[in-house]
Amino acid sequence: MAEIQTQTRPSTGIKKNKKLSTRVDLTPMVDLGFLLITFFIFTTALSDPSVISLPLPNEQKTDNPSLTGERKTISIFLEENNQIQYYEGSNKTQIFKTNYSKEGLRKILLLKIRQVKNEFGRNAEPVVLIFPTRGCTYGNLVDVLDEMMINGLKKYMLLDKEV
């Protein structure tokens, strides 16, 4: 730390002013500087936001929108209490219920993918229409978008009202 050097001489009766060294040891300050640098590097690495990239349509408007067969579509309604209602195609009379688990939504999506590939060929993909309702939470919507990414589905739409 701070050092003070004193000279010890036998006293001769005349008191002289002692010259004191004012040398300060800065080693702890260097340590503190490295700790601060390490802290800020660590906290900036932790503060990276984790976001889902959401594919957006092109800005260009087309005169001929792409048409999708009814047998390729599945409509999913995100309800309250972590429940999902869905129907396939335009058959609104057969509405089924499920949840967000692996045995729920993921199983339904995998079955739909398999059905579309068997019926329309290897390169065919199902189209998923996602309708968040007032009862669902942001977490529910993120869970559904995660399932789209996990299952490799590229054709899905977020809609606010039924078409």
C-alpha positions in Angstrom: 0.0 0.0 0.0 1.3 3.5 0.8 4.8 3.4 2.1 6.3 5.9 4.4 10.0 5.7 4.9 11.5 7.2 8.0 15.1 7.6 8.8 16.2 6.7 12.2 19.1 8.6 13.5 20.3 9.1 16.9 19.0 12.4 18.2 21.7 15.1 18.4 19.6 17.7 20.0 18.7 19.5 16.8 15.5 18.4 15.2 15.5 18.3 11.5 12.4 17.9 9.4 12.1 14.3 8.2 11.8 13.8 4.5 8.9 11.4 3.9 8.5 9.4 0.8 5.0 9.8 -0.8 5.3 6.8 -3.1 1.9 5.0 -3.5 1.6 1.4 -4.5 -1.0 1.2 -7.3 -1.1 -2.6 -7.6 -4.6 -2.9 -6.0 -5.9 -0.3 -8.5 -4.7 -2.5 -11.4 -6.5 -5.4 -9.9 -9.6 -3.4 -9.5 -9.4 -2.3 -13.2 -9.1 -5.9 -14.4 -12.0 -6.9 -12.2 -14.2 -4.1 -13.7 -13.2 -5.0 -17.3 -14.0 -8.7 -16.6 -17.3 -7.7 -15.1 -18.4 -5.6 -18.0 -17.3 -8.2 -20.6 -19.3 -10.8 -18.7 -22.4 -8.7 -18.3 -22.5 -7.7 -22.0 -22.2 -11.4 -23.0 -25.2 -12.2 -20.8 -27.3 -9.3 -22.1 -27.6 -10.5 -25.7 -31.3 -10.7 -26.5 -32.7 -14.0 -27.6 -35.3 -13.5 -30.3 -37.2 -15.6 -32.7 -36.7 -14.7 -36.4 -40.1 -14.4 -37.9 -40.2 -14.8 -41.7 -42.2 -11.9 -43.2 -43.8 -11.8 -46.7 -42.2 -9.8 -49.5 -43.1 -6.2 -49.9 -44.2 -6.7 -53.5 -47.9 -7.2 -54.0 -48.9 -9.9 -56.5 -51.9 -10.0 -58.6 -52.1 -13.8 -58.4 -51.9 -14.9 -54.8 -50.8 -18.5 -54.3 -53.7 -20.9 -53.7 -53.4 -23.7 -51.2 -55.5 -26.8 -51.1 -57.8 -27.3 -48.2 -56.2 -30.7 -47.4 -52.9 -28.9 -46.8 -54.1 -26.4 -44.2 -54.7 -26.7 -40.5 -56.1 -23.8 -38.5 -55.0 -23.5 -34.9 -56.8 -21.3 -32.3 -54.8 -20.4 -29.2 -57.3 -20.4 -26.4 -57.0 -19.5 -22.7 -55.9 -22.0 -20.0 -53.1 -23.3 -22.3 -55.6 -25.0 -24.6 -55.6 -25.2 -28.4 -58.5 -25.8 -30.7 -57.8 -26.8 -34.3 -59.5 -28.1 -37.4 -58.2 -29.3 -40.8 -59.1 -27.6 -44.1 -62.4 -25.8 -44.0 -64.2 -28.4 -42.0 -65.3 -26.3 -39.0 -67.7 -28.9 -37.8 -64.9 -31.2 -36.5 -63.0 -29.0 -34.0 -60.5 -30.8 -31.8 -58.8 -29.7 -28.6 -55.2 -30.3 -27.5 -52.4 -28.6 -25.5 -48.8 -27.3 -26.1 -47.1 -30.6 -25.0 -45.1 -33.0 -27.2 -48.1 -35.3 -27.2 -50.4 -32.4 -28.1 -49.4 -29.8 -30.7 -46.2 -31.4 -31.9 -47.9 -34.7 -32.5 -50.7 -33.0 -34.5 -48.2 -31.1 -36.6 -46.1 -34.2 -37.3 -49.2 -36.1 -38.4 -50.2 -33.3 -40.7 -46.7 -33.1 -42.2 -46.7 -36.8 -42.8 -50.3 -36.7 -44.3 -49.4 -33.9 -46.7 -46.2 -35.5 -47.9 -47.9 -38.8 -48.5 -50.7 -37.2 -50.4 -49.0 -34.5 -52.4 -45.4 -35.6 -52.6 -42.1 -35.2 -50.8 -41.7 -31.4 -51.4 -45.2 -30.5 -50.3 -45.6 -28.6 -47.0 -48.7 -28.0 -44.9 -49.9 -24.5 -44.3 -50.6 -23.6 -40.7 -53.0 -20.8 -39.9 -52.4 -19.5 -36.3 -55.2 -17.5 -34.7 -54.2 -16.0 -31.3 -57.4 -15.2 -29.3 -57.8 -12.8 -26.4 -57.3 -15.6 -23.9 -53.9 -16.7 -25.0 -50.6 -15.3 -23.6 -47.5 -14.2 -25.4 -45.8 -17.4 -24.0 -48.4 -19.5 -25.8 -47.7 -17.7 -29.1 -44.0 -18.2 -28.6 -44.5 -21.9 -27.9 -46.4 -22.3 -31.2 -43.8 -20.4 -33.1 -41.1 -22.6 -31.5 -43.0 -25.7 -32.6 -43.1 -24.3 -36.2 -39.3 -24.0 -36.0 -38.7 -27.4 -34.4 -40.8 -29.2 -37.0 -39.3 -27.2 -39.9 -42.6 -25.7 -41.0 -42.0 -22.6 -43.2 -45.5 -22.0 -44.4 -47.5 -20.5 -41.5 -49.5 -17.3 -40.9 -50.5 -15.3 -37.9 -54.0 -14.1 -38.4 -56.2 -12.0 -36.2 -59.6 -13.0 -37.6 -60.8 -16.0 -39.4 -60.7 -15.8 -43.2 
